[in-house]
Amino acid sequence: MTEAQRPASTGVAVVESIDQEGVGVAHVDGKVTFLEGGITGERVAFARRRSRGNFDLGTVTEVLAESSLRVKPRCAYFGTCGGCAMQHVEPAAQVAAKQRVLEDNLARIGKVAPESILPPIHGPTWGYRHRARLSVHYVAKKGGVLVGFHERKSSYVADIRSCEVLPPAVSRLVVPLRELFTTMAIRERMPQVELAVGEAVTILVLRHLEPVEEQDRERLRAFADRHGIQWWLQPKGPDTAHPFYPEEAPALDYRMPEFGLRIAFRPTEFTQVNAAVNRALVKRAVGLLDPRPGERVGDLFCGLGNFTLAIASRGAAVVGMEGLASLTARGGENARANGLAGLASFLTYDLYTDAAGALARLGPVDKLLVDPPRDGAVEICKALPDAGAPSRIVYVSCSPSTLARDAGVLVNVKGYRLAAAGVVNMFPHTGHVESIAVFSR
């Protein structure tokens, strides 16, 4: 088909870049056009799906000149399942695109530029998801229960039978789980199953909206015996999750050999999904922070002590602060279990509603590590004292836009230098950008 023969609803464009969601970006007739399926440098034909005032949305229908960065997706469900967005892009190019997103956000939102770019942190690109929340949905027309992620840009559960980013042993459970749940009496009242893979145990947490009767319980027991997993049941919120079968199982934990740590956690508590990249991230963060014996360090939004305990292992006194009491309690337990109770302590405080009070409660620190949720830590950055502020801040981020905003405050208001920044490929094949930055004064 020649360009003159293409329908009016289609067009031809050269993809200039990939955005944060793994979508190609082009300019067509002077208008920004986002093209699903396009890769930097490709000439593509596309169909417009939607036209807005200042941008268009489209889908690539034909690649006219293919990029050397294009690869064949490993997963048979890529494009339908919404779990991944970038399997068609060579992994190193995915990381480069994320680095560009980070730098663009820093420049555009924060009006700052790092003095140096840190080498990207990356690890396994397949089988890396040790944490996942899989939807469970009974669909009579599909012949039973579906188990998996949602379809791309849809509330429907994707009809999958394997998953390349789950550990292989877990991927092989998708079909048996579908078969199990289809037989259960409460199959229409089980919205999700949460996965937690530890060093010695794999736990599946079944969220159920009605009581699990004995016949269904027996099915769950048989499944656990057959596949070597432990079931937990969760009738209401995360705090109601409890071991079901087998009641006695190895502890759920992850290890950080670099620091001699073993960190225990509950399957519903937050931990990073990618254990290998987390180990590399903690090593990088502690190296940039450079905690030393005799120093006092703060770790804000500390969770259950992922960074806190590693910092303490280097001999510095560290205070972890977090809004959830259950996580600070877990941090204290892990500090005692790892012989670090004398150096690591934990405080429960709401870091969002009273940033100034949180910093006053923390007290003076020589250095600071900040690892906030997607909303960032702008109020903490604003509340830092002008005198006696930490000499170095390591900021771990899961949102390049809020990191950029907060970096603008630290550099342009508080007088810090953005010494270095780089990306962390915690979620390969997705557009999710994690990053790390170090500020000095």
C-alpha positions in Angstrom: 0.0 0.0 0.0 1.4 3.4 -0.9 1.2 6.4 1.4 -1.4 7.9 -1.0 -3.6 4.8 -0.6 -3.6 4.8 3.2 -7.0 5.7 4.8 -7.3 9.2 6.2 -7.4 7.9 9.7 -3.8 6.7 9.4 -0.5 8.5 9.0 3.2 8.1 8.7 5.8 9.3 11.2 9.3 9.0 12.4 9.5 8.1 16.1 11.8 10.5 17.9 11.9 9.0 21.4 10.2 6.7 23.9 8.3 8.2 26.8 8.0 7.0 30.4 5.3 4.5 29.5 7.3 2.9 26.7 5.2 4.7 24.0 6.8 6.2 20.9 6.8 10.0 20.6 6.7 11.7 17.2 5.7 15.1 15.6 3.1 14.9 12.9 2.1 18.2 11.2 3.7 20.0 14.1 1.6 18.2 16.7 3.0 15.7 19.3 1.7 12.2 18.5 2.1 9.3 21.0 2.4 6.0 19.1 2.0 2.7 21.0 4.4 0.1 19.6 6.9 2.6 18.1 10.6 2.6 18.8 13.1 5.5 18.6 14.3 6.0 15.0 11.6 3.9 13.3 9.5 5.1 10.4 6.0 3.8 11.0 2.5 3.8 9.7 -0.1 4.4 12.4 -3.8 4.7 13.1 -5.1 7.6 15.2 -7.1 6.5 18.1 -7.8 9.8 19.7 -7.1 13.5 19.0 -6.7 16.0 21.8 -6.1 19.7 21.6 -2.3 19.6 21.7 -1.6 15.9 21.1 -2.8 12.8 19.3 -2.8 9.2 20.4 -2.2 6.4 17.9 -1.1 2.8 17.4 1.5 1.6 15.1 0.0 -0.5 12.3 3.1 -1.2 10.2 6.8 -0.7 10.7 8.2 0.8 7.5 11.8 1.1 8.6 12.7 -1.0 11.7 15.0 0.0 14.4 18.0 -2.2 15.4 16.7 -1.8 18.9 13.5 -3.8 18.2 13.4 -7.3 19.5 10.9 -10.1 19.5 8.9 -10.1 22.7 9.5 -13.3 24.7 6.0 -13.4 26.2 3.1 -14.7 24.0 0.7 -12.3 25.7 2.7 -9.1 25.2 0.5 -6.4 23.8 -2.6 -7.8 25.5 -1.4 -8.2 29.1 -0.7 -4.9 30.8 2.1 -6.2 33.0 4.8 -5.2 30.5 5.0 -2.3 28.0 8.5 -2.5 26.5 9.3 -6.2 25.7 9.7 -5.2 22.1 12.6 -2.9 23.0 16.2 -4.2 23.5 16.8 -4.1 27.3 19.8 -1.7 27.2 17.7 0.7 25.2 14.9 0.5 27.8 17.4 1.6 30.4 18.6 4.4 28.2 15.0 5.6 27.6 14.5 5.7 31.4 17.7 7.7 31.9 16.5 10.2 29.4 13.1 10.5 31.2 15.0 11.2 34.5 17.2 13.8 33.0 14.3 15.5 31.1 12.3 15.7 34.3 15.2 17.1 36.3 15.7 19.8 33.7 12.1 20.6 32.9 10.5 20.4 36.4 13.4 21.0 38.8 15.5 23.3 36.6 18.6 21.3 37.7 21.1 19.1 36.1 23.3 16.4 37.9 27.0 17.1 37.9 27.6 13.5 36.9 25.4 10.6 35.7 25.6 7.4 37.7 25.9 4.1 35.9 22.4 2.5 35.7 21.6 -0.2 38.2 20.2 -3.3 36.5 19.9 -7.0 37.0 17.9 -10.0 35.7 15.4 -9.0 33.0 13.3 -12.2 33.2 11.9 -14.0 36.2 12.6 -11.1 38.5 9.3 -10.4 40.1 9.4 -11.9 43.6 6.4 -9.8 44.6 3.2 -9.5 42.6 -0.5 -9.0 43.1 -2.4 -11.1 40.6 -6.1 -10.5 39.9 -8.5 -13.4 40.1 -11.8 -13.3 38.1 -14.3 -15.9 37.3 -15.5 -15.6 33.6 -18.0 -18.2 32.6 -17.4 -17.6 28.9 -13.7 -18.4 29.4 -14.6 -21.7 31.0 -13.5 -20.7 34.5 -11.2 -18.5 36.5 -8.6 -16.2 35.1 -5.4 -15.4 37.1 -3.0 -12.7 36.1 -2.5 -9.0 35.5 -5.0 -6.7 33.9 -5.2 -6.3 30.1 -3.4 -3.2 28.8 -5.5 -0.1 29.6 -8.4 -2.3 30.7 -10.1 -3.5 33.9 -10.4 -7.0 32.4 -8.0 -9.7 33.6 -5.7 -11.0 30.8 -6.2 -14.6 29.7 -2.7 -15.9 30.3 -1.2 -19.3 31.1 2.4 -18.2 32.0 4.3 -15.0 32.8 7.9 -14.4 31.8 8.7 -11.8 34.5 7.5 -14.1 37.4 10.0 -16.7 38.6 9.7 -19.8 36.4 8.4 -21.9 39.3 5.7 -19.3 40.0 4.9 -18.9 36.3 4.2 -22.7 36.1 1.6 -22.2 38.8 -0.7 -20.0 36.7 -2.6 -22.8 35.0 -2.8 -25.0 38.2 -4.1 -21.9 40.1 -6.8 -21.3 37.4 -7.8 -24.9 37.6 -7.9 -24.9 41.4 -9.9 -21.7 41.7 -12.4 -22.8 39.1 -13.3 -25.8 41.3 -13.8 -23.7 44.5 -17.2 -22.8 45.8 -16.2 -19.2 46.4 -14.6 -18.7 43.0 -16.6 -15.6 42.4 -15.6 -14.1 45.7 -11.8 -14.2 45.5 -10.5 -10.9 43.9 -6.8 -11.4 44.1 -3.8 -13.6 45.2 -0.7 -11.9 46.4 2.7 -13.4 45.8 5.8 -13.2 48.1 8.9 -15.2 47.2 11.5 -15.5 50.0 14.8 -17.3 50.2 13.2 -20.5 51.5 9.5 -20.2 51.0 6.9 -19.0 48.4 3.7 -17.7 49.9 0.4 -17.1 48.2 -2.0 -14.8 50.1 -5.6 -15.4 49.0 -8.0 -12.5 49.5 -11.5 -13.8 50.0 -14.7 -11.9 50.5 -16.6 -14.9 52.1 -15.5 -17.5 54.6 -13.6 -20.4 53.1 -15.5 -23.6 53.8 -13.9 -26.9 54.6 -14.2 -28.4 51.1 -12.4 -25.4 49.6 -9.8 -25.5 52.5 -9.1 -29.1 51.6 -8.5 -28.1 48.0 -6.0 -25.4 49.1 -4.2 -27.9 51.3 -3.8 -30.4 48.5 -2.5 -27.6 46.2 0.1 -26.6 48.7 1.3 -30.1 49.2 1.5 -30.7 45.5 3.3 -27.5 44.6 5.4 -26.7 47.7 3.9 -23.4 48.6 2.4 -21.9 51.8 -1.1 -20.4 51.7 -2.1 -17.4 53.8 -5.8 -16.3 54.0 -6.8 -12.6 54.0 -10.5 -12.0 54.8 -10.3 -8.2 55.0 -7.4 -5.7 55.1 -3.7 -6.6 54.9 -3.5 -6.8 58.7 -5.9 -9.7 58.7 -3.6 -11.9 56.6 -2.6 -15.0 58.5 -0.9 -18.4 57.7 -3.3 -21.1 56.7 -1.4 -24.2 55.4 1.0 -25.5 56.2 1.0 -23.5 59.5 4.7 -24.3 60.0 6.9 -23.1 57.2 10.4 -21.5 56.8 10.5 -17.8 57.6 9.8 -15.4 54.8 12.9 -13.2 54.3 15.4 -11.8 51.9 19.2 -11.6 52.3 21.8 -8.9 51.7 25.2 -10.8 51.9 27.1 -7.6 51.2 26.0 -6.3 54.6 25.5 -9.7 56.4 21.8 -9.1 56.7 18.8 -11.3 56.8 15.5 -9.3 56.7 12.2 -11.0 57.7 8.9 -9.6 56.5 5.2 -10.5 56.2 3.9 -11.3 52.7 1.6 -8.2 52.8 4.4 -5.8 53.9 6.1 -3.7 51.3 9.4 -5.0 50.0 11.0 -4.4 46.5 9.8 -6.7 43.8 13.3 -7.3 42.3 15.6 -8.8 45.0 18.7 -8.7 42.9 18.3 -5.1 41.9 17.4 -4.2 45.5 20.7 -5.6 46.7 22.6 -3.5 44.1 20.5 -0.5 45.0 21.2 -0.7 48.7 24.9 -1.2 48.0 24.9 1.9 45.7 22.9 4.0 48.2 25.1 3.2 51.2 28.3 3.8 49.1 27.0 7.2 48.1 26.0 8.1 51.6 29.3 6.8 53.1 28.1 6.4 56.7 30.9 6.1 59.2 31.3 5.2 62.9 30.6 8.2 65.0 28.1 9.7 62.6 24.4 10.0 63.2 22.2 9.2 60.1 18.5 9.6 59.4 16.5 7.2 57.1 13.1 8.7 56.3 10.3 6.6 54.9 12.4 3.7 56.1 9.8 0.9 55.8 11.0 -2.2 57.6 14.6 -1.1 57.5 15.8 -2.0 54.0 18.4 0.8 54.0 18.5 1.4 57.8 20.1 -1.9 58.7 22.6 -1.7 55.9 23.7 1.8 57.1 24.0 0.5 60.7 26.1 -2.4 59.6 28.8 0.2 58.6 29.0 1.4 62.1 27.0 4.6 62.0 24.1 5.3 64.4 20.9 5.4 62.3 17.3 6.4 63.1 14.7 5.0 60.7 11.4 7.0 60.6 8.2 5.7 59.0 4.4 6.4 59.3 3.3 2.8 59.8 3.8 1.4 63.2 3.8 -2.2 62.0 6.8 -1.5 59.7 8.8 0.3 62.4 8.1 -2.6 64.7 9.3 -5.0 62.1 12.4 -2.9 61.6 13.2 -3.1 65.3 12.8 -6.9 65.2 15.2 -7.2 62.3 17.7 -4.9 64.0 17.7 -7.2 67.1 17.8 -10.3 64.9 20.9 -9.0 63.1 22.7 -7.8 66.2 22.3 -4.1 65.3 19.9 -2.9 68.0 22.7 -0.8 69.5 23.0 1.2 66.3 19.6 1.1 64.6 16.5 2.5 66.1 13.0 3.2 64.6 10.4 5.9 65.2 6.8 6.0 64.0 5.9 9.4 62.7 3.6 10.8 59.9 6.1 12.4 57.5 3.5 13.9 55.3 1.2 15.9 57.7 4.0 17.3 59.9 7.3 17.4 58.2 8.8 20.0 60.6 7.7 18.0 63.6 9.2 14.8 62.0 12.6 16.5 61.6 12.5 17.9 65.1 11.7 14.4 66.4 14.5 13.0 64.3 17.0 15.5 65.7 20.3 16.6 64.1 21.9 14.2 61.7 25.1 14.2 59.7 23.6 12.6 56.7 20.2 11.7 55.4 18.6 9.0 53.2 15.1 9.6 51.8 13.1 6.9 50.1 9.5 8.2 49.8 6.5 6.8 47.9 5.4 8.3 44.6 4.2 11.6 46.2 7.8 12.4 47.1 9.2 14.4 50.0 8.8 18.0 49.2 7.6 19.1 52.6 10.6 17.4 54.2 12.9 19.2 51.7 11.3 22.5 52.5 11.5 21.9 56.3 15.3 21.1 56.4 17.0 23.7 58.6 19.3 26.2 57.0 21.9 25.7 59.8 22.9 22.2 60.9 21.3 20.5 57.9 22.8 17.1 56.8 25.9 17.5 54.7 24.8 14.8 52.3 21.4 13.5 51.2 20.8 10.3 49.2 17.3 10.3 47.6 15.9 7.1 46.3 12.8 7.7 44.1 10.1 5.8 42.4 8.8 8.9 40.5 11.1 11.0 38.3 8.7 13.9 38.4 8.5 14.2 42.2 12.3 13.6 42.5 12.8 16.5 40.0 10.4 18.8 42.0 12.2 18.0 45.3 15.6 18.4 43.7 14.6 21.9 42.6 13.9 22.7 46.3 17.1 21.2 47.5 19.3 22.9 44.9 17.5 26.2 44.3 16.2 26.9 47.8 18.3 24.9 50.2 21.7 25.4 48.6 22.6 21.8 47.9 24.5 20.5 44.8 23.0 17.7 42.8 26.2 15.8 42.7 25.0 12.7 40.7 21.8 10.9 39.6 21.0 7.8 37.7 18.3 5.2 37.1 17.5 1.9 38.7 15.9 -0.7 36.4 13.8 -2.3 39.1 11.0 -3.2 36.7 12.4 -4.3 33.3 10.0 -4.2 30.3 7.8 -1.6 32.0 7.9 2.2 31.8 8.4 2.4 35.6 11.4 4.6 36.4 13.2 4.3 39.7 16.2 6.5 40.3 18.8 7.5 42.9 20.4 10.9 43.4 23.0 12.3 45.8 23.0 15.9 47.1 25.9 17.6 48.9 26.5 20.9 50.5 
